[in-house]
């Protein structure tokens, strides 16, 4: 290999190339020290200009990767040279993916890395990419979440480490874009661009919103077979892995509940899981559980089952964070037409304290739901809410001068009802 580099006399190159060619072409010869050989190729390739010599060195790596006992070693060595992004390592990944059988084997052994971007960008790997699409997509999403969550708020992160995390995250996002493009998901790409989904995915605060946006786009545009594959992959992963892994799967799963096939999932299993999340100490778990119940509340066959969980939805609002309260209000809104007089009264009593919530969105959502609730009440039931309406008048009148215009609009709707 040294004889193929620019540092050697030109007269050495034909001899070195002939020797390496004989080794590659023999194929069956037992090759040892695979890690040293791959490292040797990666470290020298930048100094090899002759196209035939570069091809031979890449063939050597492919020869090693084609042996089952060396595949993991080759992948591990290439990963060492793939971050930060290295053009020579990228060229080697692309060369491996040009062989459909070998490319598929390599993909199956990779979880998530910028190297996959190089592999899925090659047209000859299209079949393997399509077959592994659900696994690759989930791996990239989890990779972003892990990358964003590497540092704890308050920790001092060096500029170099922060730059490394940012590069890692952006590489995974670019890989998702390439993946969607390769499998023909152009509508999903358009939605993510228009709704700033890629920015959301890379934000530590909004990552799960980006995951939800992508999942909703897929439910709307993807073919049923693809959505079913995603659902089948995600469900077994909901209770595995650490918190970061689970949260990504949960955010995706909740949006997949909008999918027609998801309606066939066993009622107790899905509802029990969502109810369990609403009781979790983590605000994010609670919010995702409530969002799932809100989605199910729009499906005719699930309304009664979700209504039975009304206490779990809104009754804990005193201890809820603002995000969970907004999800709970949305769920109750979807159940409103199915609630009886006593249930409506209970909901009204929970909403009135929220008129004074600190966050304007919570105040506005609570007032709007209260107005819709009153409009839902039948004439014979109105006396049941007389006391609640009386108690609500003073805070509602005060909110007519609310600094947030949306809160004032919500209060005006209540005036029109009165």
LINTAHU-V515480 format. One record per residue. RES is the residue in one letter. D_FIRST is the distance of its C-alpha to the first C-alpha in Angstrom with 2 decimals. Layout:
res d_first
RES D_FIRST
RES D_FIRST
//
This chain:
res d_first
X 0.00
X 3.80
X 5.23
X 5.30
X 7.04
X 10.77
X 11.07
X 10.14
X 12.90
X 13.27
X 14.01
X 10.54
X 9.19
X 11.54
X 10.79
X 7.01
X 8.24
X 11.07
X 9.55
X 7.72
X 11.07
X 13.09
X 11.80
X 12.50
X 15.71
X 17.03
X 17.36
X 19.88
X 17.81
X 18.28
X 15.21
X 15.65
X 14.48
X 14.00
X 14.50
X 11.72
X 9.21
X 10.95
X 11.20
X 7.53
X 7.41
X 10.74
X 10.22
X 7.53
X 9.08
X 11.95
X 10.32
X 9.14
X 12.48
X 12.38
X 13.97
X 12.83
X 9.09
X 10.12
X 12.30
X 9.93
X 7.95
X 11.58
X 12.76
X 10.65
X 12.45
X 15.62
X 15.43
X 15.46
X 18.16
X 20.16
X 20.75
X 23.77
X 22.82
X 19.54
X 20.93
X 22.39
X 19.33
X 17.20
X 20.13
X 20.58
X 17.06
X 17.25
X 20.72
X 19.61
X 17.70
X 20.53
X 23.27
X 24.03
X 23.06
X 19.50
X 18.87
X 15.23
X 16.44
X 19.38
X 17.40
X 15.76
X 19.34
X 20.73
X 18.36
X 19.40
X 23.01
X 23.05
X 23.54
X 27.11
X 27.06
X 23.78
X 24.76
X 28.08
X 26.67
X 24.50
X 27.57
X 29.75
X 27.58
X 27.52
X 30.69
X 30.47
X 27.70
X 26.75
X 23.87
X 26.68
X 27.77
X 24.63
X 25.11
X 28.84
X 28.55
X 27.01
X 29.88
X 28.44
X 28.68
X 32.39
X 33.82
X 31.91
X 32.78
X 36.44
X 36.65
X 35.29
X 37.05
X 39.61
X 37.14
X 34.69
X 37.60
X 39.03
X 35.71
X 35.23
X 38.85
X 38.64
X 35.42
X 37.34
X 40.25
X 38.17
X 36.46
X 39.88
X 41.41
X 38.99
X 41.39
X 45.08
X 47.58
X 48.44
X 45.13
X 43.46
X 40.08
X 37.84
X 37.05
X 33.33
X 34.08
X 36.53
X 34.05
X 31.48
X 34.19
X 35.25
X 31.78
X 31.39
X 34.82
X 34.39
X 31.08
X 32.99
X 35.88
X 33.73
X 32.25
X 35.89
X 36.75
X 33.91
X 34.90
X 38.54
X 37.66
X 35.56
X 38.46
X 41.09
X 42.83
X 43.77
X 47.20
X 45.81
X 43.46
X 46.52
X 48.55
X 45.90
X 45.63
X 49.43
X 50.19
X 47.45
X 45.91
X 42.40
X 43.94
X 45.88
X 42.84
X 41.15
X 44.35
X 44.88
X 48.59
X 48.42
X 45.35
X 47.56
X 49.65
X 46.54
X 45.78
X 49.41
X 49.35
X 46.31
X 47.97
X 51.25
X 49.59
X 47.97
X 51.31
X 52.90
X 50.40
X 48.10
X 49.09
X 50.95
X 48.24
X 45.62
X 48.07
X 49.02
X 45.40
X 45.07
X 48.36
X 47.41
X 44.17
X 45.81
X 48.91
X 47.26
X 45.23
X 48.35
X 49.02
X 45.51
X 43.10
X 44.08
X 46.34
X 43.77
X 42.49
X 46.09
X 47.32
X 44.82
X 45.81
X 49.48
X 49.46
X 47.93
X 50.27
X 53.39
X 52.79
X 52.08
X 55.66
X 56.73
X 55.16
X 57.70
X 56.05
X 56.06
X 59.86
X 59.58
X 57.98
X 60.39
X 62.76
X 63.02
X 59.28
X 58.51
X 61.65
X 61.32
X 57.76
X 58.83
X 61.90
X 59.82
X 57.63
X 60.79
X 61.76
X 58.39
X 58.48
X 55.58
X 56.94
X 53.91
X 54.56
X 58.25
X 57.61
X 55.33
X 57.89
X 60.69
X 58.76
X 58.23
X 61.96
X 62.78
X 60.78
X 62.44
X 65.83
X 65.50
X 65.25
X 68.73
X 67.94
X 66.65
X 69.27
X 71.56
X 68.75
X 67.41
X 70.97
X 71.44
X 68.75
X 70.63
X 71.22
X 67.49
X 66.86
X 69.24
X 71.27
X 68.70
X 68.61
X 70.12
X 66.94
X 64.43
X 62.05
X 62.59
X 59.71
X 61.11
X 64.63
X 63.59
X 61.95
X 65.11
X 67.35
X 65.34
X 65.73
X 69.49
X 69.82
X 68.43
X 70.89
X 73.87
X 75.73
X 75.70
X 77.14
X 80.79
X 83.22
X 82.55
X 78.77
X 79.14
X 81.33
X 78.78
X 76.03
X 78.31
X 78.96
X 75.23
X 74.65
X 77.37
X 75.74
X 72.57
X 74.58
X 74.10
X 70.36
X 68.41
X 65.84
X 67.43
X 65.50
X 67.04
X 70.52
X 70.26
X 68.91
X 71.62
X 74.42
X 73.23
X 73.06
X 76.50
X 77.90
X 76.44
X 77.79
X 81.29
X 81.14
X 80.22
X 83.26
X 86.12
X 89.62
X 90.91
X 87.99
X 88.32
X 90.71
X 88.02
X 85.92
X 88.81
X 88.14
X 84.40
X 85.18
X 87.71
X 85.28
X 82.62
X 84.86
X 84.73
X 80.93
X 80.47
X 82.96
X 81.20
X 77.89
X 79.48
X 78.62
X 75.08
X 72.58
X 70.14
X 71.50
X 70.18
X 72.27
X 75.35
X 74.80
X 74.58
X 77.79
X 79.49
X 78.76
X 80.55
X 83.52
X 83.73
X 83.86
X 86.63
//
